[in-house]
């Protein structure tokens, strides 16, 4: 994992662009925006970017640092190898994705 420092205001994931990395927030905070609307927040211990690596499609949201941040970054090949070889991490990612999906369904008035 590469450790990257980003200043406040940095967009490190941009909606509509191809996914090339998975990020874990080590320090600092960010907002998740869809169509310029804040839909979530990221803080230490949270992760973002896995969806575009699991399903190669354009990024579904923009993530912008609201404070200076330190991120752990995994490129796509490394992320995919870990998902393949570390079942415990894969299970955690799937649970996190399920929580996000439930949250989005609840916001949309779904089941």
Backbone atoms as SQL, in Angstrom:
CREATE TABLE atoms (id INTEGER PRIMARY KEY, chain TEXT, resi INTEGER, resn TEXT, atom TEXT, x REAL, y REAL, z REAL);
INSERT INTO atoms VALUES
  (1, 'A', 1, 'UNK', 'N', 0.853, -1.173, 0.000),
  (2, 'A', 1, 'UNK', 'CA', 0.000, 0.000, 0.000),
  (3, 'A', 1, 'UNK', 'C', 0.893, 1.227, 0.000),
  (4, 'A', 2, 'UNK', 'N', 0.577, 2.149, -0.860),
  (5, 'A', 2, 'UNK', 'CA', 1.311, 3.407, -0.913),
  (6, 'A', 2, 'UNK', 'C', 0.599, 4.413, -0.006),
  (7, 'A', 3, 'UNK', 'N', 1.358, 5.154, 0.777),
  (8, 'A', 3, 'UNK', 'CA', 0.788, 6.184, 1.645),
  (9, 'A', 3, 'UNK', 'C', 0.946, 7.525, 0.931),
  (10, 'A', 4, 'UNK', 'N', -0.188, 8.245, 0.818),
  (11, 'A', 4, 'UNK', 'CA', -0.222, 9.489, 0.062),
  (12, 'A', 4, 'UNK', 'C', -0.824, 10.589, 0.927),
  (13, 'A', 5, 'UNK', 'N', -0.168, 11.739, 0.980),
  (14, 'A', 5, 'UNK', 'CA', -0.720, 12.918, 1.671),
  (15, 'A', 5, 'UNK', 'C', -1.384, 13.802, 0.627),
  (16, 'A', 6, 'UNK', 'N', -2.624, 14.231, 0.922),
  (17, 'A', 6, 'UNK', 'CA', -3.327, 15.128, 0.006),
  (18, 'A', 6, 'UNK', 'C', -3.809, 16.355, 0.765),
  (19, 'A', 7, 'UNK', 'N', -3.664, 17.532, 0.167),
  (20, 'A', 7, 'UNK', 'CA', -4.130, 18.747, 0.830),
  (21, 'A', 7, 'UNK', 'C', -5.655, 18.877, 0.809),
  (22, 'A', 8, 'UNK', 'N', -6.157, 19.688, 1.706),
  (23, 'A', 8, 'UNK', 'CA', -7.583, 20.008, 1.728),
  (24, 'A', 8, 'UNK', 'C', -8.011, 20.484, 0.341),
  (25, 'A', 9, 'UNK', 'N', -9.179, 20.048, -0.083),
  (26, 'A', 9, 'UNK', 'CA', -9.716, 20.457, -1.382),
  (27, 'A', 9, 'UNK', 'C', -9.354, 19.526, -2.524),
  (28, 'A', 10, 'UNK', 'N', -8.450, 18.594, -2.308),
  (29, 'A', 10, 'UNK', 'CA', -8.027, 17.676, -3.365),
  (30, 'A', 10, 'UNK', 'C', -9.138, 16.693, -3.708),
  (31, 'A', 11, 'UNK', 'N', -9.420, 16.560, -4.993),
  (32, 'A', 11, 'UNK', 'CA', -10.342, 15.528, -5.474),
  (33, 'A', 11, 'UNK', 'C', -9.478, 14.325, -5.824),
  (34, 'A', 12, 'UNK', 'N', -9.658, 13.216, -5.097),
  (35, 'A', 12, 'UNK', 'CA', -8.848, 12.042, -5.395),
  (36, 'A', 12, 'UNK', 'C', -9.630, 10.932, -6.080),
  (37, 'A', 13, 'UNK', 'N', -10.933, 11.086, -6.175),
  (38, 'A', 13, 'UNK', 'CA', -11.784, 10.241, -7.019),
  (39, 'A', 13, 'UNK', 'C', -12.746, 11.194, -7.713),
  (40, 'A', 14, 'UNK', 'N', -12.867, 11.043, -9.036),
  (41, 'A', 14, 'UNK', 'CA', -13.754, 11.936, -9.793),
  (42, 'A', 14, 'UNK', 'C', -14.841, 11.118, -10.496),
  (43, 'A', 15, 'UNK', 'N', -16.086, 11.499, -10.228),
  (44, 'A', 15, 'UNK', 'CA', -17.246, 10.847, -10.828),
  (45, 'A', 15, 'UNK', 'C', -17.092, 10.798, -12.351),
  (46, 'A', 16, 'UNK', 'N', -17.370, 9.613, -12.921),
  (47, 'A', 16, 'UNK', 'CA', -17.328, 9.446, -14.368),
  (48, 'A', 16, 'UNK', 'C', -15.998, 8.982, -14.918),
  (49, 'A', 17, 'UNK', 'N', -14.930, 9.079, -14.129),
  (50, 'A', 17, 'UNK', 'CA', -13.613, 8.645, -14.599),
  (51, 'A', 17, 'UNK', 'C', -13.413, 7.161, -14.303),
  (52, 'A', 18, 'UNK', 'N', -12.489, 6.514, -15.018),
  (53, 'A', 18, 'UNK', 'CA', -12.212, 5.105, -14.730),
  (54, 'A', 18, 'UNK', 'C', -11.593, 4.943, -13.347),
  (55, 'A', 19, 'UNK', 'N', -11.879, 3.820, -12.712),
  (56, 'A', 19, 'UNK', 'CA', -11.300, 3.537, -11.398),
  (57, 'A', 19, 'UNK', 'C', -9.920, 2.924, -11.541),
  (58, 'A', 20, 'UNK', 'N', -8.956, 3.464, -10.804),
  (59, 'A', 20, 'UNK', 'CA', -7.595, 2.939, -10.887),
  (60, 'A', 20, 'UNK', 'C', -6.995, 2.636, -9.526),
  (61, 'A', 21, 'UNK', 'N', -7.734, 2.955, -8.437),
  (62, 'A', 21, 'UNK', 'CA', -7.179, 2.727, -7.095),
  (63, 'A', 21, 'UNK', 'C', -8.282, 2.625, -6.061),
  (64, 'A', 22, 'UNK', 'N', -7.930, 1.995, -4.957),
  (65, 'A', 22, 'UNK', 'CA', -8.767, 1.842, -3.766),
  (66, 'A', 22, 'UNK', 'C', -8.072, 2.630, -2.665),
  (67, 'A', 23, 'UNK', 'N', -8.831, 3.358, -1.858),
  (68, 'A', 23, 'UNK', 'CA', -8.241, 4.222, -0.840),
  (69, 'A', 23, 'UNK', 'C', -8.792, 3.906, 0.545),
  (70, 'A', 24, 'UNK', 'N', -7.906, 3.984, 1.539),
  (71, 'A', 24, 'UNK', 'CA', -8.288, 3.902, 2.944),
  (72, 'A', 24, 'UNK', 'C', -7.861, 5.219, 3.576),
  (73, 'A', 25, 'UNK', 'N', -8.792, 5.890, 4.253),
  (74, 'A', 25, 'UNK', 'CA', -8.462, 7.138, 4.944),
  (75, 'A', 25, 'UNK', 'C', -7.706, 6.790, 6.226),
  (76, 'A', 26, 'UNK', 'N', -6.485, 7.259, 6.329),
  (77, 'A', 26, 'UNK', 'CA', -5.682, 7.042, 7.534),
  (78, 'A', 26, 'UNK', 'C', -5.794, 8.229, 8.475),
  (79, 'A', 27, 'UNK', 'N', -5.861, 9.421, 7.899),
  (80, 'A', 27, 'UNK', 'CA', -6.046, 10.669, 8.663),
  (81, 'A', 27, 'UNK', 'C', -6.863, 11.620, 7.810),
  (82, 'A', 28, 'UNK', 'N', -7.670, 12.451, 8.481),
  (83, 'A', 28, 'UNK', 'CA', -8.408, 13.494, 7.781),
  (84, 'A', 28, 'UNK', 'C', -9.793, 13.048, 7.349),
  (85, 'A', 29, 'UNK', 'N', -10.484, 13.973, 6.681),
  (86, 'A', 29, 'UNK', 'CA', -11.878, 13.763, 6.303),
  (87, 'A', 29, 'UNK', 'C', -12.113, 14.191, 4.860),
  (88, 'A', 30, 'UNK', 'N', -13.161, 13.591, 4.258),
  (89, 'A', 30, 'UNK', 'CA', -13.551, 13.907, 2.890),
  (90, 'A', 30, 'UNK', 'C', -15.066, 13.811, 2.771),
  (91, 'A', 31, 'UNK', 'N', -15.578, 14.368, 1.694),
  (92, 'A', 31, 'UNK', 'CA', -16.997, 14.216, 1.368),
  (93, 'A', 31, 'UNK', 'C', -17.109, 13.417, 0.081),
  (94, 'A', 32, 'UNK', 'N', -18.213, 12.683, -0.010),
  (95, 'A', 32, 'UNK', 'CA', -18.551, 11.939, -1.220),
  (96, 'A', 32, 'UNK', 'C', -19.690, 12.709, -1.877),
  (97, 'A', 33, 'UNK', 'N', -19.504, 13.031, -3.155),
  (98, 'A', 33, 'UNK', 'CA', -20.492, 13.834, -3.883),
  (99, 'A', 33, 'UNK', 'C', -20.943, 13.093, -5.134),
  (100, 'A', 34, 'UNK', 'N', -22.239, 13.137, -5.385),
  (101, 'A', 34, 'UNK', 'CA', -22.814, 12.629, -6.625),
  (102, 'A', 34, 'UNK', 'C', -23.560, 13.774, -7.268),
  (103, 'A', 35, 'UNK', 'N', -23.210, 14.071, -8.502),
  (104, 'A', 35, 'UNK', 'CA', -23.838, 15.182, -9.222),
  (105, 'A', 35, 'UNK', 'C', -23.807, 16.451, -8.369),
  (106, 'A', 36, 'UNK', 'N', -22.649, 16.722, -7.767),
  (107, 'A', 36, 'UNK', 'CA', -22.383, 17.916, -6.952),
  (108, 'A', 36, 'UNK', 'C', -23.182, 17.976, -5.654),
  (109, 'A', 37, 'UNK', 'N', -23.812, 16.886, -5.236),
  (110, 'A', 37, 'UNK', 'CA', -24.570, 16.823, -3.980),
  (111, 'A', 37, 'UNK', 'C', -23.838, 15.909, -3.011),
  (112, 'A', 38, 'UNK', 'N', -23.631, 16.366, -1.780),
  (113, 'A', 38, 'UNK', 'CA', -22.957, 15.541, -0.773),
  (114, 'A', 38, 'UNK', 'C', -23.870, 14.389, -0.384),
  (115, 'A', 39, 'UNK', 'N', -23.339, 13.165, -0.531),
  (116, 'A', 39, 'UNK', 'CA', -24.124, 11.969, -0.221),
  (117, 'A', 39, 'UNK', 'C', -23.476, 11.117, 0.860),
  (118, 'A', 40, 'UNK', 'N', -22.274, 11.503, 1.293),
  (119, 'A', 40, 'UNK', 'CA', -21.606, 10.738, 2.333),
  (120, 'A', 40, 'UNK', 'C', -20.336, 11.420, 2.797),
  (121, 'A', 41, 'UNK', 'N', -19.761, 10.839, 3.826),
  (122, 'A', 41, 'UNK', 'CA', -18.522, 11.368, 4.398),
  (123, 'A', 41, 'UNK', 'C', -17.546, 10.227, 4.610),
  (124, 'A', 42, 'UNK', 'N', -16.264, 10.572, 4.589),
  (125, 'A', 42, 'UNK', 'CA', -15.186, 9.613, 4.789),
  (126, 'A', 42, 'UNK', 'C', -14.306, 10.137, 5.910),
  (127, 'A', 43, 'UNK', 'N', -13.956, 9.264, 6.847),
  (128, 'A', 43, 'UNK', 'CA', -13.059, 9.627, 7.937),
  (129, 'A', 43, 'UNK', 'C', -12.067, 8.502, 8.167),
  (130, 'A', 44, 'UNK', 'N', -11.190, 8.671, 9.127),
  (131, 'A', 44, 'UNK', 'CA', -10.168, 7.648, 9.391),
  (132, 'A', 44, 'UNK', 'C', -10.773, 6.252, 9.548),
  (133, 'A', 45, 'UNK', 'N', -10.190, 5.316, 8.813),
  (134, 'A', 45, 'UNK', 'CA', -10.657, 3.938, 8.837),
  (135, 'A', 45, 'UNK', 'C', -11.642, 3.599, 7.733),
  (136, 'A', 46, 'UNK', 'N', -12.243, 4.612, 7.117),
  (137, 'A', 46, 'UNK', 'CA', -13.186, 4.371, 6.022),
  (138, 'A', 46, 'UNK', 'C', -12.427, 4.101, 4.730),
  (139, 'A', 47, 'UNK', 'N', -13.105, 3.433, 3.797),
  (140, 'A', 47, 'UNK', 'CA', -12.481, 3.161, 2.509),
  (141, 'A', 47, 'UNK', 'C', -13.427, 3.533, 1.381),
  (142, 'A', 48, 'UNK', 'N', -12.846, 3.867, 0.234),
  (143, 'A', 48, 'UNK', 'CA', -13.610, 4.253, -0.952),
  (144, 'A', 48, 'UNK', 'C', -12.876, 3.767, -2.195),
  (145, 'A', 49, 'UNK', 'N', -13.623, 3.631, -3.266),
  (146, 'A', 49, 'UNK', 'CA', -13.015, 3.328, -4.552),
  (147, 'A', 49, 'UNK', 'C', -13.099, 1.891, -4.983),
  (148, 'A', 50, 'UNK', 'N', -13.610, 1.008, -4.132),
  (149, 'A', 50, 'UNK', 'CA', -13.620, -0.404, -4.482),
  (150, 'A', 50, 'UNK', 'C', -14.621, -0.751, -5.568),
  (151, 'A', 51, 'UNK', 'N', -15.729, -0.024, -5.638),
  (152, 'A', 51, 'UNK', 'CA', -16.784, -0.373, -6.591),
  (153, 'A', 51, 'UNK', 'C', -16.280, -0.358, -8.033),
  (154, 'A', 52, 'UNK', 'N', -15.546, 0.674, -8.416),
  (155, 'A', 52, 'UNK', 'CA', -15.048, 0.780, -9.790),
  (156, 'A', 52, 'UNK', 'C', -13.957, -0.241, -10.087),
  (157, 'A', 53, 'UNK', 'N', -13.372, -0.837, -9.042),
  (158, 'A', 53, 'UNK', 'CA', -12.376, -1.884, -9.264),
  (159, 'A', 53, 'UNK', 'C', -13.027, -3.257, -9.316),
  (160, 'A', 54, 'UNK', 'N', -14.092, -3.451, -8.533),
  (161, 'A', 54, 'UNK', 'CA', -14.803, -4.726, -8.542),
  (162, 'A', 54, 'UNK', 'C', -15.637, -4.889, -9.806),
  (163, 'A', 55, 'UNK', 'N', -16.186, -3.783, -10.284),
  (164, 'A', 55, 'UNK', 'CA', -17.004, -3.773, -11.499),
  (165, 'A', 55, 'UNK', 'C', -16.476, -2.655, -12.379),
  (166, 'A', 56, 'UNK', 'N', -15.572, -2.963, -13.290),
  (167, 'A', 56, 'UNK', 'CA', -14.914, -1.912, -14.070),
  (168, 'A', 56, 'UNK', 'C', -15.910, -1.054, -14.844),
  (169, 'A', 57, 'UNK', 'N', -16.266, 0.031, -14.244),
  (170, 'A', 57, 'UNK', 'CA', -17.181, 1.014, -14.819),
  (171, 'A', 57, 'UNK', 'C', -16.699, 2.370, -14.314),
  (172, 'A', 58, 'UNK', 'N', -17.169, 3.436, -14.914),
  (173, 'A', 58, 'UNK', 'CA', -16.746, 4.757, -14.423),
  (174, 'A', 58, 'UNK', 'C', -17.099, 4.954, -12.948),
  (175, 'A', 59, 'UNK', 'N', -16.303, 5.773, -12.277),
  (176, 'A', 59, 'UNK', 'CA', -16.553, 6.093, -10.867),
  (177, 'A', 59, 'UNK', 'C', -17.962, 6.632, -10.704),
  (178, 'A', 60, 'UNK', 'N', -18.637, 6.219, -9.630),
  (179, 'A', 60, 'UNK', 'CA', -20.024, 6.618, -9.395),
  (180, 'A', 60, 'UNK', 'C', -20.138, 7.885, -8.551),
  (181, 'A', 61, 'UNK', 'N', -19.018, 8.387, -8.040),
  (182, 'A', 61, 'UNK', 'CA', -19.056, 9.582, -7.190),
  (183, 'A', 61, 'UNK', 'C', -17.699, 10.267, -7.210),
  (184, 'A', 62, 'UNK', 'N', -17.693, 11.488, -6.717),
  (185, 'A', 62, 'UNK', 'CA', -16.474, 12.258, -6.516),
  (186, 'A', 62, 'UNK', 'C', -16.165, 12.245, -5.028),
  (187, 'A', 63, 'UNK', 'N', -14.886, 12.131, -4.670),
  (188, 'A', 63, 'UNK', 'CA', -14.479, 12.193, -3.262),
  (189, 'A', 63, 'UNK', 'C', -13.458, 13.304, -3.141),
  (190, 'A', 64, 'UNK', 'N', -13.775, 14.277, -2.263),
  (191, 'A', 64, 'UNK', 'CA', -12.947, 15.478, -2.092),
  (192, 'A', 64, 'UNK', 'C', -12.540, 15.630, -0.638),
  (193, 'A', 65, 'UNK', 'N', -11.259, 15.840, -0.420),
  (194, 'A', 65, 'UNK', 'CA', -10.737, 16.037, 0.937),
  (195, 'A', 65, 'UNK', 'C', -11.254, 17.359, 1.501),
  (196, 'A', 66, 'UNK', 'N', -11.821, 17.316, 2.699),
  (197, 'A', 66, 'UNK', 'CA', -12.289, 18.539, 3.362),
  (198, 'A', 66, 'UNK', 'C', -11.297, 19.011, 4.421),
  (199, 'A', 67, 'UNK', 'N', -10.294, 18.192, 4.680),
  (200, 'A', 67, 'UNK', 'CA', -9.174, 18.541, 5.556),
  (201, 'A', 67, 'UNK', 'C', -7.933, 17.949, 4.887),
  (202, 'A', 68, 'UNK', 'N', -6.750, 18.301, 5.324),
  (203, 'A', 68, 'UNK', 'CA', -5.585, 17.564, 4.827),
  (204, 'A', 68, 'UNK', 'C', -5.778, 16.087, 5.184),
  (205, 'A', 69, 'UNK', 'N', -5.381, 15.202, 4.274),
  (206, 'A', 69, 'UNK', 'CA', -5.595, 13.772, 4.492),
  (207, 'A', 69, 'UNK', 'C', -4.317, 12.977, 4.260),
  (208, 'A', 70, 'UNK', 'N', -4.255, 11.836, 4.906),
  (209, 'A', 70, 'UNK', 'CA', -3.260, 10.815, 4.603),
  (210, 'A', 70, 'UNK', 'C', -4.067, 9.593, 4.182),
  (211, 'A', 71, 'UNK', 'N', -3.780, 9.096, 2.982),
  (212, 'A', 71, 'UNK', 'CA', -4.514, 7.974, 2.412),
  (213, 'A', 71, 'UNK', 'C', -3.590, 6.796, 2.186),
  (214, 'A', 72, 'UNK', 'N', -4.106, 5.605, 2.387),
  (215, 'A', 72, 'UNK', 'CA', -3.447, 4.402, 1.914),
  (216, 'A', 72, 'UNK', 'C', -4.066, 4.079, 0.571),
  (217, 'A', 73, 'UNK', 'N', -3.254, 3.883, -0.457),
  (218, 'A', 73, 'UNK', 'CA', -3.762, 3.644, -1.802),
  (219, 'A', 73, 'UNK', 'C', -3.254, 2.311, -2.332),
  (220, 'A', 74, 'UNK', 'N', -4.179, 1.553, -2.914),
  (221, 'A', 74, 'UNK', 'CA', -3.831, 0.304, -3.596),
  (222, 'A', 74, 'UNK', 'C', -4.214, 0.448, -5.057),
  (223, 'A', 75, 'UNK', 'N', -3.275, 0.156, -5.966),
  (224, 'A', 75, 'UNK', 'CA', -3.623, 0.186, -7.380),
  (225, 'A', 75, 'UNK', 'C', -4.527, -1.004, -7.706),
  (226, 'A', 76, 'UNK', 'N', -5.151, -0.976, -8.872),
  (227, 'A', 76, 'UNK', 'CA', -6.125, -2.005, -9.244),
  (228, 'A', 76, 'UNK', 'C', -5.541, -3.417, -9.233),
  (229, 'A', 77, 'UNK', 'N', -4.360, -3.661, -9.816),
  (230, 'A', 77, 'UNK', 'CA', -3.850, -5.047, -9.782),
  (231, 'A', 77, 'UNK', 'C', -3.604, -5.559, -8.358),
  (232, 'A', 78, 'UNK', 'N', -3.075, -4.714, -7.494),
  (233, 'A', 78, 'UNK', 'CA', -2.825, -5.128, -6.109),
  (234, 'A', 78, 'UNK', 'C', -4.139, -5.372, -5.381),
  (235, 'A', 79, 'UNK', 'N', -5.091, -4.466, -5.552),
  (236, 'A', 79, 'UNK', 'CA', -6.410, -4.626, -4.934),
  (237, 'A', 79, 'UNK', 'C', -7.045, -5.948, -5.367),
  (238, 'A', 80, 'UNK', 'N', -7.019, -6.227, -6.673),
  (239, 'A', 80, 'UNK', 'CA', -7.638, -7.448, -7.186),
  (240, 'A', 80, 'UNK', 'C', -6.946, -8.699, -6.656),
  (241, 'A', 81, 'UNK', 'N', -5.639, -8.658, -6.506),
  (242, 'A', 81, 'UNK', 'CA', -4.910, -9.804, -5.943),
  (243, 'A', 81, 'UNK', 'C', -5.306, -10.031, -4.491),
  (244, 'A', 82, 'UNK', 'N', -5.456, -8.953, -3.732),
  (245, 'A', 82, 'UNK', 'CA', -5.850, -9.078, -2.329),
  (246, 'A', 82, 'UNK', 'C', -7.273, -9.630, -2.219),
  (247, 'A', 83, 'UNK', 'N', -8.177, -9.125, -3.037),
  (248, 'A', 83, 'UNK', 'CA', -9.557, -9.623, -3.025),
  (249, 'A', 83, 'UNK', 'C', -9.571, -11.122, -3.335),
  (250, 'A', 84, 'UNK', 'N', -8.747, -11.544, -4.268),
  (251, 'A', 84, 'UNK', 'CA', -8.677, -12.950, -4.650),
  (252, 'A', 84, 'UNK', 'C', -8.064, -13.810, -3.545),
  (253, 'A', 85, 'UNK', 'N', -7.033, -13.280, -2.869),
  (254, 'A', 85, 'UNK', 'CA', -6.229, -14.110, -1.964),
  (255, 'A', 85, 'UNK', 'C', -6.509, -13.935, -0.475),
  (256, 'A', 86, 'UNK', 'N', -7.291, -12.928, -0.085),
  (257, 'A', 86, 'UNK', 'CA', -7.531, -12.669, 1.340),
  (258, 'A', 86, 'UNK', 'C', -9.045, -12.674, 1.594),
  (259, 'A', 87, 'UNK', 'N', -9.617, -13.844, 1.854),
  (260, 'A', 87, 'UNK', 'CA', -11.063, -13.939, 2.041),
  (261, 'A', 87, 'UNK', 'C', -11.616, -13.051, 3.154),
  (262, 'A', 88, 'UNK', 'N', -10.885, -12.845, 4.220),
  (263, 'A', 88, 'UNK', 'CA', -11.393, -12.016, 5.318),
  (264, 'A', 88, 'UNK', 'C', -11.606, -10.577, 4.852),
  (265, 'A', 89, 'UNK', 'N', -10.696, -10.056, 4.050),
  (266, 'A', 89, 'UNK', 'CA', -10.849, -8.696, 3.534),
  (267, 'A', 89, 'UNK', 'C', -12.006, -8.628, 2.543),
  (268, 'A', 90, 'UNK', 'N', -12.117, -9.647, 1.707),
  (269, 'A', 90, 'UNK', 'CA', -13.209, -9.694, 0.744),
  (270, 'A', 90, 'UNK', 'C', -14.552, -9.669, 1.469),
  (271, 'A', 91, 'UNK', 'N', -14.658, -10.406, 2.537),
  (272, 'A', 91, 'UNK', 'CA', -15.885, -10.438, 3.329),
  (273, 'A', 91, 'UNK', 'C', -16.199, -9.062, 3.903),
  (274, 'A', 92, 'UNK', 'N', -15.188, -8.369, 4.421),
  (275, 'A', 92, 'UNK', 'CA', -15.397, -7.015, 4.963),
  (276, 'A', 92, 'UNK', 'C', -15.860, -6.057, 3.872),
  (277, 'A', 93, 'UNK', 'N', -15.252, -6.139, 2.697),
  (278, 'A', 93, 'UNK', 'CA', -15.651, -5.265, 1.585),
  (279, 'A', 93, 'UNK', 'C', -17.097, -5.519, 1.184),
  (280, 'A', 94, 'UNK', 'N', -17.483, -6.787, 1.117),
  (281, 'A', 94, 'UNK', 'CA', -18.859, -7.118, 0.741),
  (282, 'A', 94, 'UNK', 'C', -19.857, -6.596, 1.770),
  (283, 'A', 95, 'UNK', 'N', -19.529, -6.718, 3.062),
  (284, 'A', 95, 'UNK', 'CA', -20.415, -6.175, 4.105),
  (285, 'A', 95, 'UNK', 'C', -20.549, -4.661, 3.969),
  (286, 'A', 96, 'UNK', 'N', -19.430, -3.976, 3.711),
  (287, 'A', 96, 'UNK', 'CA', -19.471, -2.513, 3.553),
  (288, 'A', 96, 'UNK', 'C', -20.303, -2.125, 2.333),
  (289, 'A', 97, 'UNK', 'N', -20.155, -2.845, 1.244),
  (290, 'A', 97, 'UNK', 'CA', -20.952, -2.557, 0.052),
  (291, 'A', 97, 'UNK', 'C', -22.433, -2.798, 0.315),
  (292, 'A', 98, 'UNK', 'N', -22.752, -3.854, 1.052),
  (293, 'A', 98, 'UNK', 'CA', -24.154, -4.135, 1.385),
  (294, 'A', 98, 'UNK', 'C', -24.741, -3.015, 2.235),
  (295, 'A', 99, 'UNK', 'N', -23.972, -2.514, 3.217),
  (296, 'A', 99, 'UNK', 'CA', -24.453, -1.397, 4.047),
  (297, 'A', 99, 'UNK', 'C', -24.716, -0.162, 3.192),
  (298, 'A', 100, 'UNK', 'N', -23.800, 0.132, 2.279),
  (299, 'A', 100, 'UNK', 'CA', -23.992, 1.304, 1.407),
  (300, 'A', 100, 'UNK', 'C', -25.231, 1.143, 0.539),
  (301, 'A', 101, 'UNK', 'N', -25.434, -0.051, 0.000),
  (302, 'A', 101, 'UNK', 'CA', -26.597, -0.303, -0.837),
  (303, 'A', 101, 'UNK', 'C', -27.885, -0.149, -0.041),
  (304, 'A', 102, 'UNK', 'N', -27.917, -0.694, 1.163),
  (305, 'A', 102, 'UNK', 'CA', -29.104, -0.533, 2.014),
  (306, 'A', 102, 'UNK', 'C', -29.367, 0.941, 2.317),
  (307, 'A', 103, 'UNK', 'N', -28.321, 1.682, 2.607),
  (308, 'A', 103, 'UNK', 'CA', -28.457, 3.100, 2.912),
  (309, 'A', 103, 'UNK', 'C', -29.015, 3.866, 1.706),
  (310, 'A', 104, 'UNK', 'N', -28.490, 3.568, 0.535),
  (311, 'A', 104, 'UNK', 'CA', -28.979, 4.241, -0.674),
  (312, 'A', 104, 'UNK', 'C', -30.423, 3.874, -0.952),
  (313, 'A', 105, 'UNK', 'N', -30.773, 2.599, -0.743),
  (314, 'A', 105, 'UNK', 'CA', -32.166, 2.185, -0.937),
  (315, 'A', 105, 'UNK', 'C', -33.088, 2.926, 0.035),
  (316, 'A', 106, 'UNK', 'N', -32.660, 3.056, 1.290),
  (317, 'A', 106, 'UNK', 'CA', -33.480, 3.746, 2.286),
  (318, 'A', 106, 'UNK', 'C', -33.664, 5.213, 1.901),
  (319, 'A', 107, 'UNK', 'N', -32.604, 5.856, 1.423),
  (320, 'A', 107, 'UNK', 'CA', -32.695, 7.270, 0.997),
  (321, 'A', 107, 'UNK', 'C', -33.634, 7.428, -0.175),
  (322, 'A', 108, 'UNK', 'N', -33.675, 6.416, -1.051),
  (323, 'A', 108, 'UNK', 'CA', -34.523, 6.482, -2.240),
  (324, 'A', 108, 'UNK', 'C', -35.946, 6.010, -1.955),
  (325, 'A', 109, 'UNK', 'N', -36.197, 5.585, -0.712),
  (326, 'A', 109, 'UNK', 'CA', -37.534, 5.123, -0.357),
  (327, 'A', 109, 'UNK', 'C', -37.798, 3.686, -0.761),
  (328, 'A', 110, 'UNK', 'N', -36.704, 2.918, -0.970),
  (329, 'A', 110, 'UNK', 'CA', -36.833, 1.525, -1.382),
  (330, 'A', 110, 'UNK', 'C', -37.058, 0.618, -0.200),
  (331, 'A', 111, 'UNK', 'N', -37.038, -0.701, -0.444),
  (332, 'A', 111, 'UNK', 'CA', -37.312, -1.690, 0.612),
  (333, 'A', 111, 'UNK', 'C', -36.263, -1.714, 1.696);
